[in-house]
Amino acid sequence: MISILGLLLLSACTQQKPEVQGSQELKKFANAAEVAAFLKEHGQVYAGGIGIRSMVAEDAVASKAAAAPAAGAEDYSQTNVQVSGVDEADIVKNDGKYIYLVSQDKFIIADAYPAEEAKVVSTIKLAGRPRDLLLNNDRVAIISDVDAIVYTIPEFDFMPRERYTQNTEILVYDISDKANPKLLKNYTMTGSYFESRMIDDHVYLVAKEQAFYSPGPIPLPAVRESGRLIAQPDIYYFDNVEQNYVYHTVASFNIAELDEEMQAKSFLMGYSNTLYVSPSAMYIAYQKNLPYYYSEDYAQERFYAVVVPLLPGDVQAKIQAIKDDASLSTREKGQKISEILEEMYNAMSEGEKQQLIEKIEAAYADYETKQQLERMKTVIHKITIAGGAIEYAAKGEVPGMLLNQFSLDEHESKLRVATTTEIYRQIPVTKVQSDATEGSAGKADAIASTSIIRPMPPMESRFEQYNNVYVLDEGMKIIGKLEDIAPDERIYSTRFMGDRLYMVTFKRIDPLFVIDMSNAEQPEVLGELKIPGYSDYLHPYDESHVIGIGKETKDNEWGGVSVKGVKVALFDVSDVSKPKQIGSVEIGEQGTESEALHEHKAFLFDKKRNLVILPITESKQSRIYDEKLGYYKWQVWQGAYVLHVSPDGVAVKGKISHRDGEEDAVYYGSPYAVRRSLYIGTALYTVSASKIQMNDIESLEKLNELQLPFEKERYYDYWY
């Protein structure tokens, strides 16, 4: 007998199991045994265990030079941050007198002002891989990723075994004596460093660690000070299903009052990729990824949800009776339902069969599209951080996926979110063989000769892409939305500014949208500008103008779009219904890059002088033969471009290079690549791995340079 149910439905191999919604309430594990049971149940298994990490001693090398007591400049730049009052850690900071820098494995303090007298006053060699630093008066916090070894005795083993893991190390120095910084605190958090912020005197950090079940003791988040355990953070979770489980340990400490205890809590979430912090809350976001299973459960549940409601009433009643019969096994239920379906199809004409199959195919397509949209949602967790206290607030979800932290913005206690939705919509394709006839084998063979019996209804996939804006209230519930913006394009950059959102999407041209956010319940597109190219980063110039940094584009001979050099443009948005580009410059040819395209802290804007300074790796689109490496290398120029940007237009003011000698010897990712720029007084400072160079900010005449203690062997000779 032909099993229509089996052929039509149970062939769904790698299908997504429907989401286990759970209560969606925040819960707390009572002990390690509960954590282990949860992870084991959800398939997060690892063979290792946990132990105590071996602490690596710090190797400090301070110079004997004394810090100059001279006063610093009143006018100096600070790190380009997203939210005013919320400082972001970076590789370099300054206080108008001294520059503080982490480079390779070293913490460097340079007496930088005046530029002509600049000198390095101290260098400290650090363990691990320094990532960022934060500056607070005479205190510096340096954050590093540190490899560690933990030891554990696996279940039924007889001796400790090594397991390698990664920790986040926070070193807090007193820098009142610049020549001899004093280590005050050495904190260690399990997990790799994600991001950090500083609000007033409170430093907030997030470390991430994959959560696994393992036989014996399981790895749990911990915070240590100089190797001594000071906190085993409470672990909070939701009982819904995630693709991956990751501990997000959120910690805070008062950098000015280190006698206060470090606060820490850990949250079991999915694998996050976006952090946004306002003055009062932290938002951790990730795309909703539900697990996949090789299972018949999905096919059965989809059959009852999609197929059965489309069948004749009497057939529905018979199937429901079989489904409810507790005396039957799943296999027996499937067999009986197959018999009912065969009986139904045998009683139908060919036209009736085709009509029913088309309805089922359309319903399947709609069901699968809804499942894709569910997987495409972004989960956002809100954690309040007032005064160093860490308290979980709420969880929200929005359709689509985020681009980066600038996709989020808190305004008047509401969270505003911009997303892109990308799905493959399933389009049913029905082909019922017209030449099917009933032969001597009977009606069942006639059914088998048609397209009714096939593993799955055939579908064609059509890629769809569009963009959305949502507004969430304090409880993370959606209260306003604007959807289906710029079909067939995706977001390349966004910037919330007061009651407006500036959004750039791209496919062939660069539409700049001006969106009114003044009515939280009804966001509205006010105007749109379409020009070639696109912007990866938007920065406010003033209330009426926005700077865009991205790439120029052009139509190519194959009917597509080719990406050209780096593009800097200024947009006039004073007439919100008709935004316009009032000036732009293109830097370099195809292959030209800037770190500012994906790292906003590499962007420097001096409004008083109308200057924008960008690190640039400029492609020359020509190659030279490298005898040492034995192959051809692209010729590139690396340094900083200084641009004049004003309502009158955009123009290149000059270029600064850290390379001594021929330009064509420079390679991608070399130690001469400028990473950051800053200004103190009238001097422009550009920073690479090899040096800090000072130029007059007006004339760009070179004033001085400081050679940094960089080790060339730590660099590759071709790429980062």
N, C-alpha and C positions, 0 to 999 in steps of 0.2 A: 504494500500500500504506500502511496506517495505521501510523504510528510511535508505538507505545504508550510506549516509553521516552522519546521526545522530549516527548510531550504530558503524560505523568505526572510526569516528573522534571526535565527541562531547562528548565522555566519558572521555576526558583528564581532570581529576578533579583538582588535585593540581599541576598545571603546571606553569612553569616560564613564566612570561610575557616578550616578547623580550625587550632588553635594549632600553631605551630612551636615545640615544646618546647625544642629545642636541648639542649645539655649541662647547662644550668642551673648551670654552674660560672662563677665570676667570672673574667673575662678582662680584659686591659689592652691598649689600643691602643698599637702601637709608635710610630706617628707620625701626622701629620695626614692623610696619604694614606689610611691605613687607616680613619680616622674618616669621610672623605669617601666612600670606597667603601661603607662600611656604610650611611650615611644615604641614599646614592643608590639602593642596592639596595632599601631599605625605604621609598622614596617620600617621604622628608622633604626636599623641594626648596624652595629659596628663591632669588630672583633676585639678591639682594645679595651683598656680600662682607664683608670685615673690614678695619679699619684701626685707627689709634690715636685714642682719644677725646681731645677737647679738654677740658682740665681747667678748671673754673670756679673762679675765685679766691674765697676766703671773705671776706665783708664783716663784720668784727667791730666791734661797738659796745659798749664796756664803760662802765658808769657810774663816776663818781669816788668814790662812797660807799665808805667803808671797811667791811670785814666786822667785826662786833662779836666780840670775843674771849670773850664770856660762854659758860659751859658750857651744854650742851643738857639736855633732860629725859631722865630715866632710862627713862621709860615712853613708848614711841611705837610706832605701827603700822608694819608693813611690807607689801609687796605680797602679795596673796593668791595663793599659788602652789599648784600641784598636788602637787609632791613636795618634802618637806622637804630643805633643803640644795641645791636646784636653783633658783636665782633666775631669774625670768622678766622680760624687759625690759618696760617700761611707759612711759606718757607722763609719769609723775610718781614721784619717789622722795623720801625724807627720811631724815635721820640723827639726828633728835631735836632739831635746832637749825635746820637749813636745809632748805628745800624746793627741789628741782631739777625743772624742768618744761620739756617741749618743747610749744610751742603755736604753731599756724600755722607760720611759718618762723623761729621764734626759740627759743633756749635761754635760760631765765630762772633765776636763782638768787635766792631770797628768804630773808632772815633772818626766820625765822618764829616764833622763841621768845625771849621770851614774846610771846604773841599781841598784846597791847596795844601793843607796840613794833615790830611787824613792818614790814618795808620791803623793796622790791626793791633788791638790791645790784649786780646786773649783768645785762645783756641782750646776747646775741650773735645777730646775724642769720645765718642759715644758707642755704646753697644747697640747692635741691631741696625735697623734702617730708619733713621729719623724721617718723619713725615711732615710735621708742622710744628709751629710754636705760637704761643699767645703771650702778649706783653701787658703787664699791669704795674705801672709805676716802677718800683725796684724789684719786681718779681717777674720771672719768665717760666712758663711751663712748656717743656719740650715733649712732644708725643712721638713715640717710635713703635714700629712693629719689631718684636723680638722673638726669634725662634727659641723654643724651649723643649726640653726633654722631660717627660713625666714617666714615672716608674709605677708599675702595677703587677700584682701577681694574678694572672688570669685564673679563672675558675678551674680547679683541679690541676693547676700547675704547681711547681715546687720552688720557683724563684722569680724575682722581679724581672719584668721585661720592659724594654724601652718603647716609648711611643713619642713621636715628634708632633709638636703642636705649635700654635702661635699665640703670643700674648701681646697686649697693649701696655706699653710702659710710659709712665708720666713722671718726668723729672722736674721738680720745682726748685729753681735757683734764686738765691738772693743775689742781685747784681748791683747792689749799692757800691761795691768796689768792682769796677768794670774789669780790672786786671786780674782779679781773683774771685770769680763767682763762687758762692758757697752753696753746696747742695743741701736743701732743707728737707725735701721729701722725695721718696722713691716709691711711687705707687705702681702696682701691676694689676691689670684686669685680664682675666682669661678671654681669649678671642682676639680676632684681628681688629685693628682700628677702623672705624667707619667714618665718623666725622665728629667735630666738636664746635662749641660756641662759648662765648663769654658774655655775660650780662652783668654789668656793674662789676662786683668782685667775685661772682660765682662762675666757675668753669663747669660746663656740662659736656660729657663725653658719651659716645655710644660705641660699644665693642660688640662684634658679631661672632658667634661660634655655632657651627653645625651641631645639632642635637642628635645624639645617637643612643640607642639602647645597646648595652654590652653585657655579657655574662659577668657577674661579680659587680664590684663598685662601678657606677657609671660616672662619666665626666659631668660635673656641675659647675656653673659659673662661680667664680670666687674673686675677691679683691684682697690684695696683700700690700703690706708696706714693708719694704726692705726684707722681703721673704717671709714676713710674719702674717698669718691670716688675720685680717681685721674685719672681714664681712663675708658671709655666705648669703648672697641676696635671696630674698623671697622670690619664687618663680611663679608668675601668673600666666594663665592660658585661657583659650576658648576651646570648647569641646567640638568645634567644627573641623573638617578635614582640610589639610594643606598638602601641597605637593612636596614641600620640604619644610622641616621644622628647624628654626634657627633661634638660639638664645640671643636676645637683644638686651645687653646689660647697659642700663642707663645709670651713670654715676655723676655726682656733683660734689664739688668742694669749694670752700672759700679760700681763694689764693692769697688774700690779705690776712686772714685769720686761720692759719693752718692748725691751730689747736682744736678747732671744730672737727668733728668726725666726718669722714667722707660718707655721703649717702649713696645707696645703690639699690636698684631693683632690676629684676630680669623678667623679660616678657617673651614667651614662646610664640613666635609669629612665623609667617612665611619669609621667603628670601627677599629682603628689601633692597631697593636701589635708590631711594630718594629720601632726603631729610630736609625738612623746612622748619625753621625756628622763628617764632615771633617773640616779642618781649615777655610773653606770659605762657607760651605753650610750645611744645615740640610735636611735630607731625611726622610719623614714620610711614612710608607708603611703599606698596609693591603691587605688581599685577597679580590678579587672582589666578593661581594655577592649581587646578584640582587634579588629583591623581588618576591615572589610567589603570584599568584592570583587564586581564584576559579572562572574561567572565560572560556567562549567559544571562546574568541578572539584568544587565542593561537592556539587552534585546527583549527580554520578557517584559520588563517594566515599560519599555517604549511601545511594545505591542499592545498592552492593556491600555496605555494612555492615548495612543494615536490611532491604532487600527480598529479596536473594538467599538469605539463610539461611532464609526462610520458604517458599521455593518447593520443589516436589517434587525429590527427589534427582537424578533424571535431568536435570531442567532446570538445576539448579545445576551439574552436571558440564559440560553443554554451554556454559553461560555462562562458567564458569571457563576452559574451553579457548579460547573466543574472547578473553577478557581477556588470556590469556597469549600469544596469537599476535602476535609482534612484527612480522610482515609486514603487519598490518592497521593502517590509520589509525584515529584515534578515531571519525571519522564512519562508517567501514566497520564497526567494532565495534558501534556503536550500532544501525546498520541490521540487522545479523545478529541481535543480541539482541532487537530488536523483532520479527523474524520468529519467533524461538523463543517469545516470549511470546504472540504471536497464535496460534500453533499450540497452545500450552498452554491458552489461554482457550477456543478453539474446541472443545476436547475436553471441557470442563467443563460441568456442568449449571449452571443459574442459581443454585441453592443453594450449590454449591461456589464459584462466582465470588464471591458475596456474602460467604461465610465467609472466603475468602482476603483480599478487599479490607478487611474489618473488621480482620483481623489486621495487615495492612500499615498501616492508618490508626492503629491503637493503637501499633504500633511506631514510626511516624513521630512521634506525639505524645510518646512517651517519649523519643525521641532529641532532639527539639527542646527538651523540658524540661531534659534534661541539659546541652544546649548553653547554655541560659539560666543554669542554676546555675553553669556554668563561668565565664560572663562576669560573674556576680554576686560572684565571689570577691574578697577583699581581699588584695593583695600587701603584705607587711611586710618591709622591709630593716632588719637590725640592724647598727649600726656602733658599735664600742667607742670610748670617748673618754677613757680613763684618763690623767690627768696631761697633757692636751693632745694626746696622740698620737691619730691618727685611723686606725682599722683596720677594714676590712670584716669582719664576723663570719659572717653567715648570712642566708638568705632563707627566708621562710615564707609560706604561704597559708592563709586560713581562709574558709569559706563566708560570704556575706553582706557587708554594708557597714557601715563605722563611722559613728558620729554625730559625734564630735569626739575631742580628745585624752584625755578622761576615759573613753573606751571602751577604753583601754589601761592596763595597770598591770604593773609588774615587781615580783615578790615572791619572795624566796628563789631568785633566779636563773631564775625562770620568768616567762614573759609571759602575762598573763591578758587575754582579749579578749572584748568583747561586741559582737555584730553583729545587724543586721536583714536578713532575706532577703525580697526582693520579686520575684515572678515572675508571668508570665501563663502559666498551665498550659494547654496545648493539649488540648482535648477533641474526639475525632473524631466527626463526624456522618455516618452512612452512609445513603444513600438510593439503593437500586437500583430502577430503574423496573420495576414488575411487569408492565407491558403490553408489554415488549419481545418481539417475535416475529421469527422468521426469515423474511424475505421472499425474493423472487426474486434479490435482489442477493447472497445468500449469507451465510455465517456472519460474515464480517468486518463487514458492515453491521449485523448484529444486535448485535455487540459495540459498535459505535459508537453505537447507540441507548440503551445503558445508561449508568449512572453510572461504569462502570469506567474509561472514557476521559475524563479531565478534567485540567486543568492541574496541580492539586494536590488531594490529599484534603481535603475541606472540614473546617475546624476551628472550634470555638468557644473563645474565650479566657476563662479564669476567673482573676481576680486573686487571688493568695494572698500572705499576709504573715505572717511569724513571726520569732521572735528566738532567739538562740543565745549560748552562752558556751563559749569554748575556752581550753585551757591548753596552752602550747607550752614545750618544754624549751629548754635553752641553745642547741641546734642548730636551733631554730625548727621542730621537728617536733611535731605535735599529739599530746599524751599523754592529754588528758582533754576531755570535751565534755558539754554539756547543750543539747539542741536542741528546737525546736518549742515555745518558751515563748510564751504569750499569742498564739495564732493570731488573725489578722485585725487585729493591732495592731502598732505599731512603737515602738522605743525613743525616749523623749524625754529621758531623762537617766540617767546611771549614776554610781556612786561606789564604788570599791573601798576598803574599810577593813579592814586586817588580813586575817582569814580570812573576811570577808563581802563580798558584793557587794549593794549596794542599787540596784535597777533600777526605773525608772518607764516604763511603756508607756501608750499611749493610743489610743482610738478614740471611745468614748462616755463612759467613766469612766476614772479614774486608778488602775490597779493598781500598788501599790508592792510589789515582790517583795523578800524577804530570801533571799539565796542563800548557802549554805554552800560556801566554797572551801577548807576545811581539807584535804580529800582532793583533791589536784590531778587525780587520774585520774577522780574521780566527783563533780563539782559537783552540788549538790542544792538544790532549792527548799525552804526551811524554813517560810515563811509568806507570806501575801499579804493586802493591804488594798485594798479597792475603794471609792473616793470620787469625787465629781464633781471636774472640773478635772484639771490635770496640772502636773508640775514640770519646768522646763527646766534647773534647776541644783540639785544636792544638795550640802550642806555639813555636815560633822560638827559637832554641838554638843558632844557628849561620847560616851562609849562606848555609851550607851543611847538617844541621841536624835540625830535628823537633821533639819536644816532644809531645806525645799524652797521654791524660788522658781519660780513659773510663772504660769499663767493659770487663772482660775475659768471654769467652763462651765455651761451649762444646756440642757435639752432645749427645742427650739423647736417652733412650731406646725406645721412641715412634716415633722416626724418626724426631724429631724437634731439636731445639736448646735451651739449658738452660743457663741462665745468672749466672755467678759466681761473684767473688769479683771485687774490683776496680783494674784496670790495668794501670800501668805507663810504657810507652815504649819510646824508642828513635829510630828514623828512620834516616838512612843515605840516603840523596838524592843527593849526589855529582854526581852520575851517574843517570841522570834524566830518562834514559830508563830502569834502573833496581834499583828502590829504594829497600832498605832492612832494616829489623829490626835488630839492633845490640845489643839490650838488653831490658829486661822488668822484672817487678816484679808484682806479684798479692798480693793484700792486702785483707785479710779476706775471708769470705765465702759468699754464696748467701745472699743478704740482706744488704751487706756492701755498704755504701754510702759516698759521699763527696760533700759538697756544691760547690766545684770547678767544678763539672761536669756540673752545670747549671748557675754558677755565676763566671765569670772569675776573678772578683776582690778578690775572696777567694784564688786564686793561687799566690804563691810567688816563684820567681825564683831569685837566687843569682848567677850570672854567674861567678863572681870572685872565689867563693868557690865551684862552680858546685853543688849547693844545690837547691832542690825543696821541698817546705813545703806545705803540704795539710791538711786541716781539714778532719778528718775521723770519721765516726760512723761505727765501725767494728762489724759485726754480728758474734756471737759465735755459732749460730745454735743450741742452747740449751735453755731451759726455767727454770725459778725458780718461786715458788709460792709466791706471794706478799700478806701477811696477811692483810695489810691495805686496798688494793684494792679488795682483794677477788678473784683474778684470776692469771693465769700464765703470766709471762712476758718473752720476749726474752732477753737473756743475750747479752749485747752489751758493747763494749769499746768505749769511746769517747775521742778525743784529737787531736793531730797533729802528722803526720808521717813526718820525715825528711829523704829525700832520696838523695843519691849521684848520680848525672847524668852526665856522661861524654862520650866522644867517645869510652871509654873502656867498657861502659855498664851502667846498672842501679842497684843500691843496696840500701837496707834500712840501714840508718845510725843510726837511733834511733827513739824513741817515746816520746812524751810529753803529760802528762795527768794533768787535773785540778782537778781531783777527789781525795779527801782525804778519804782513807778507801777502802772498798771492791769494786772491779770493777762491780760485778754482781748487785749492787744496782743502777747502772746508767740506765737511760731509754732514749728512743729516744726523742730528743728535750729538754733535760734537761739543766739547767743553767750551767752545766759543759762542754757543747759542745763547742769546739773551733770554732769560726766563722771566724777569720782573724788572720794573722801573719804578722810581720814586723821585720826589724832589724835596730838597731841604733848602730853604731860602731861594737863591737864584741859581742853584746848581741842580742839574738833572743827573741822577745816579742810575746806571743800568747794571744789572746783576746777571752774571753767568756763573758756571761752575769754576771757571778759571780766574775771574777777576771781578772787581767792582770798578767801573769807570765813571769819571765825573766829567760832565760837559756843561758849559754855560747854557742855561735853558733858553736864552734868547738867540745868541749867535751860534750855538752848538759847538763852539770852539772847545777843544779838549783841555781840561784843567789839570787832571791828575788821574792816576789809576792805582788800585791796590791789587797785588797779586795774591790770590787766595791759596791756601795749602791744599790744593786738589791733587788727587792721585790719578794720573792718566790711565793706569792699568785697570781702573774701575770702569772705564768707558770702552764700548765697542767702537770699531773704526768705521761703522757704516750706519747703524740704526740705534735708536734708543734700546 
